[in-house]
Amino acid sequence: MSCSRPFWLVYPHEDFSRLLKDADDYNVIIEIGEGSNMKKFHAHSVILRARSPYFHNALSSEWSRKENGYIVFKQLGVTPSIFKVIIKVSPIKIDSTIIGPQHTALIARWLDNEPFIKQGIQYNFTLLFRASRDGYSINELRQQCAGKGPVILIVKLQDSGQLIGGYNPIGWKSVKLGPRRGTKESFIFTLGDGTSPYDARIARVAYDKCDTEIDDLIWIGPKFGKGPDLWVRMSTDQSGEARKETYENSILETEGRFRWIDCEIFSILKK
């Protein structure tokens, strides 16, 4: 198994059923059948949990065991051929150079505030802006993203390769005028370096707070919270800042300024 080539990047457009045979990055071994008819399937826990409430429970500590760093789950009462049909799902596509389908599965769970997605991913992630493609101008970002409704921001940091971001449910204003808007439904997050779901974590707005910094782009780039809890400056120095204030937790182990490599913004709409 190679951790340097996550399966959601190796097979971004392939049917997931192929991954049961060809996955080169997995953390779950599913044993189907008994005796000489038993077969082993490889998959990833985040995808399984996101696809099905059954697997969300099945992969809990009570139903599975750990062996050599893998989650091993034994399923009786179903043949390998039927399991192949059950696990087969439609491919997921996302126009991104930073994240893949596994990350969108996590983000979709956070959007629904649920431990799993009942029927696959229920959102369309439509790329609006990519800094490495569209430039580092705040004016270009405003033109591409303002007035487009709910958005997800994804940023890749320079030194650590960490992936961080935020969800803006009210979108950005297309004009600077008008009263400030606030929300308690936004959140910020980290995906770690993108290779392990266990490094991902979310920070929602603190119960006694409201994010009133989120509604426009007058701060030279996307801003979440008064800390700012997350601020990505759109300028050639590609810097940003994260300091806990409005959200429950910090998304960086060390608060303060950071440098970033690339930034993507997606429109998020229910299917």
C-alpha positions as CSV (number, residue, x, y, z in Angstrom):
1,M,0.0,0.0,0.0
2,S,1.3,3.5,-0.9
3,C,0.2,6.4,1.1
4,S,1.7,8.8,-1.5
5,R,-1.0,7.9,-4.0
6,P,-4.5,8.1,-2.4
7,F,-7.1,6.1,-4.4
8,W,-9.4,9.1,-4.8
9,L,-6.6,10.7,-6.9
10,V,-5.5,7.6,-8.7
11,Y,-9.0,6.7,-9.9
12,P,-10.9,10.0,-9.9
13,H,-13.4,9.0,-12.6
14,E,-13.6,5.3,-12.1
15,D,-16.6,3.3,-10.8
16,F,-16.0,2.7,-7.1
17,S,-16.5,-1.0,-7.5
18,R,-13.2,-1.2,-9.3
19,L,-11.5,0.0,-6.1
20,L,-12.6,-3.2,-4.3
21,K,-10.0,-5.0,-6.4
22,D,-7.4,-2.3,-7.3
23,A,-7.3,0.1,-4.3
24,D,-3.7,0.9,-3.5
25,D,-4.7,3.1,-0.5
26,Y,-7.2,1.6,1.9
27,N,-7.8,1.2,5.6
28,V,-10.6,-1.3,5.6
29,I,-10.6,-5.1,4.8
30,I,-14.1,-6.5,4.4
31,E,-14.3,-10.3,4.6
32,I,-17.4,-11.6,2.7
33,G,-18.6,-15.2,2.9
34,E,-17.3,-18.2,4.7
35,G,-14.7,-20.9,4.3
36,S,-13.5,-21.5,0.8
37,N,-16.1,-19.0,-0.5
38,M,-14.7,-16.1,1.6
39,K,-13.3,-13.1,-0.3
40,K,-11.6,-10.0,0.9
41,F,-12.5,-6.5,-0.4
42,H,-10.5,-3.3,0.2
43,A,-12.0,0.1,0.7
44,H,-11.7,3.3,2.7
45,S,-13.7,3.9,5.9
46,V,-14.7,7.5,5.0
47,I,-16.2,6.5,1.7
48,L,-18.1,3.5,3.2
49,R,-19.4,5.6,6.1
50,A,-20.4,8.4,3.8
51,R,-22.2,6.1,1.4
52,S,-24.2,4.1,3.9
53,P,-25.5,4.3,7.5
54,Y,-25.0,0.5,7.6
55,F,-21.3,0.8,7.2
56,H,-21.2,3.8,9.5
57,N,-22.3,1.4,12.3
58,A,-20.6,-1.7,11.0
59,L,-17.2,0.0,11.2
60,S,-17.6,0.9,14.8
61,S,-15.4,-0.7,17.4
62,E,-18.1,-3.1,18.5
63,W,-18.6,-4.6,15.0
64,S,-15.1,-4.7,13.7
65,R,-11.5,-5.4,14.8
66,K,-8.1,-3.9,14.2
67,E,-5.3,-5.9,12.7
68,N,-2.0,-4.5,11.6
69,G,-3.4,-1.0,11.3
70,Y,-6.4,-2.0,9.3
71,I,-10.1,-2.2,10.2
72,V,-11.3,-5.7,9.5
73,F,-15.0,-6.3,9.2
74,K,-16.5,-9.7,8.6
75,Q,-19.9,-9.8,6.9
76,L,-21.9,-13.0,7.0
77,G,-25.2,-13.8,5.3
78,V,-24.2,-12.3,1.9
79,T,-22.2,-13.7,-1.0
80,P,-19.3,-12.0,-2.6
81,S,-21.2,-11.6,-5.9
82,I,-24.1,-9.8,-4.1
83,F,-21.8,-7.6,-2.1
84,K,-20.3,-6.4,-5.4
85,V,-23.7,-5.2,-6.5
86,I,-24.4,-3.5,-3.1
87,I,-21.1,-1.6,-3.0
88,K,-21.3,-0.4,-6.6
89,V,-21.9,3.4,-6.8
90,S,-21.8,6.1,-9.4
91,P,-18.5,7.9,-9.9
92,I,-17.9,11.3,-8.3
93,K,-16.2,14.0,-10.2
94,I,-14.8,17.3,-8.9
95,D,-12.8,19.9,-10.8
96,S,-10.0,20.4,-8.3
97,T,-6.2,20.2,-8.1
98,I,-6.3,20.3,-4.3
99,I,-9.1,17.9,-3.1
100,G,-10.7,14.7,-4.4
101,P,-14.0,12.8,-3.9
102,Q,-13.1,11.6,-0.5
103,H,-12.8,15.1,0.8
104,T,-16.1,16.2,-0.8
105,A,-17.7,13.2,1.0
106,L,-16.4,14.6,4.4
107,I,-17.5,18.1,3.6
108,A,-21.0,16.9,2.5
109,R,-21.4,15.2,5.9
110,W,-20.5,18.4,7.6
111,L,-22.9,20.4,5.5
112,D,-25.7,18.0,6.5
113,N,-24.5,17.9,10.1
114,E,-24.9,14.1,10.0
115,P,-22.6,11.2,10.7
116,F,-23.2,9.8,7.2
117,I,-24.8,10.7,3.8
118,K,-27.9,8.6,3.3
119,Q,-27.8,8.3,-0.5
120,G,-24.4,9.5,-1.6
121,I,-23.3,13.0,-2.0
122,Q,-26.3,15.4,-2.3
123,Y,-24.3,18.4,-3.4
124,N,-22.8,19.8,-6.6
125,F,-19.3,21.3,-6.1
126,T,-18.9,23.7,-9.0
127,L,-15.5,25.4,-9.3
128,L,-15.8,29.2,-9.4
129,F,-12.2,30.3,-8.8
130,R,-8.7,28.9,-8.7
131,A,-5.9,31.3,-7.8
132,S,-3.2,29.5,-9.8
133,R,-5.5,29.7,-12.8
134,D,-7.3,33.0,-12.4
135,G,-4.7,35.1,-10.6
136,Y,-4.3,36.5,-7.1
137,S,-6.4,39.6,-7.5
138,I,-9.2,40.3,-5.1
139,N,-11.1,42.0,-8.0
140,E,-10.9,38.8,-10.0
141,L,-12.2,36.8,-7.0
142,R,-15.1,39.2,-6.5
143,Q,-16.0,39.0,-10.1
144,Q,-16.0,35.2,-10.1
145,C,-17.5,34.5,-6.7
146,A,-19.7,37.4,-5.4
147,G,-23.4,36.9,-5.7
148,K,-23.1,33.2,-6.3
149,G,-24.7,31.9,-3.1
150,P,-23.2,29.4,-0.7
151,V,-19.5,28.6,-1.3
152,I,-16.7,26.4,0.0
153,L,-13.2,27.7,0.3
154,I,-10.2,25.3,0.1
155,V,-6.6,26.4,0.7
156,K,-3.4,24.5,0.5
157,L,-0.7,25.7,2.9
158,Q,2.9,26.2,1.7
159,D,5.1,24.6,4.4
160,S,2.9,21.8,5.8
161,G,0.8,21.0,2.7
162,Q,-2.2,21.1,5.1
163,L,-5.6,21.7,3.5
164,I,-7.9,24.1,5.3
165,G,-11.0,25.9,4.4
166,G,-14.4,27.3,5.3
167,Y,-18.1,27.1,4.4
168,N,-20.0,30.4,3.7
169,P,-23.8,29.6,3.6
170,I,-24.9,33.1,2.8
171,G,-22.4,33.8,0.0
172,W,-20.5,37.1,-0.7
173,K,-22.2,40.4,-1.6
174,S,-21.9,41.5,-5.2
175,V,-21.7,45.1,-3.9
176,K,-20.1,46.6,-0.8
177,L,-23.2,48.6,0.2
178,G,-25.9,47.4,2.5
179,P,-26.2,46.2,6.1
180,R,-23.8,43.5,7.4
181,R,-25.2,40.0,7.5
182,G,-24.3,37.4,10.0
183,T,-24.7,33.6,10.3
184,K,-24.3,30.8,12.8
185,E,-24.4,28.1,10.0
186,S,-20.9,28.7,8.7
187,F,-17.9,26.5,9.6
188,I,-14.2,26.2,9.1
189,F,-12.2,23.0,8.9
190,T,-8.9,21.3,8.2
191,L,-8.4,18.1,6.2
192,G,-4.9,17.6,7.5
193,D,-2.5,16.9,4.6
194,G,-5.4,15.2,2.7
195,T,-4.1,11.6,3.1
196,S,-5.9,10.5,6.2
197,P,-9.5,11.2,7.3
198,Y,-8.5,11.0,10.9
199,D,-6.7,14.3,10.6
200,A,-9.8,16.1,9.5
201,R,-11.8,18.2,11.9
202,I,-14.4,20.9,11.8
203,A,-15.0,24.1,13.9
204,R,-18.5,25.5,14.0
205,V,-19.6,28.9,15.2
206,A,-19.5,29.1,19.0
207,Y,-23.0,28.9,20.6
208,D,-22.9,32.4,21.9
209,K,-21.3,33.9,18.7
210,C,-22.4,34.9,15.2
211,D,-20.0,35.4,12.2
212,T,-20.6,38.9,10.9
213,E,-17.3,39.1,9.1
214,I,-18.2,36.6,6.4
215,D,-20.6,38.4,4.2
216,D,-18.4,40.5,1.9
217,L,-14.9,40.6,0.5
218,I,-13.8,44.1,1.7
219,W,-11.0,42.4,3.7
220,I,-8.8,41.7,0.6
221,G,-10.0,38.2,0.6
222,P,-12.3,35.6,2.3
223,K,-12.6,36.1,6.0
224,F,-14.3,33.9,8.7
225,G,-14.7,35.2,12.2
226,K,-13.4,38.2,14.2
227,G,-10.0,36.6,15.1
228,P,-9.9,36.3,12.2
229,D,-10.5,32.6,12.7
230,L,-9.6,32.2,9.0
231,W,-8.5,34.9,6.6
232,V,-7.0,34.3,3.2
233,R,-5.4,37.4,1.6
234,M,-5.7,37.6,-2.1
235,S,-2.4,39.1,-3.0
236,T,0.9,38.1,-4.6
237,D,2.4,37.3,-1.2
238,Q,-0.2,34.6,-0.7
239,S,-0.5,35.0,3.0
240,G,-3.2,34.4,5.5
241,E,-4.1,34.3,9.2
242,A,-5.9,32.1,11.7
243,R,-6.7,33.0,15.3
244,K,-9.6,31.5,17.3
245,E,-12.3,33.9,18.3
246,T,-15.7,33.3,16.8
247,Y,-15.5,29.5,16.1
248,E,-15.4,26.7,18.6
249,N,-11.8,25.6,17.9
250,S,-8.7,26.6,15.9
251,I,-8.1,24.7,12.7
252,L,-4.3,25.2,13.0
253,E,-2.2,23.7,15.7
254,T,-0.2,26.9,15.8
255,E,-2.3,30.1,15.4
256,G,-1.0,33.1,13.5
257,R,0.1,33.9,10.0
258,F,0.6,31.3,7.2
259,R,1.6,31.2,3.5
260,W,-0.5,29.3,1.0
261,I,0.2,27.6,-2.4
262,D,-3.2,27.6,-4.0
263,C,-6.8,28.5,-3.2
264,E,-10.0,27.2,-4.8
265,I,-13.6,28.3,-4.3
266,F,-16.7,26.2,-5.1
267,S,-20.3,26.9,-5.4
268,I,-22.3,24.5,-3.3
269,L,-25.8,23.6,-4.3
270,K,-28.2,20.8,-3.4
271,K,-28.8,18.3,-6.2
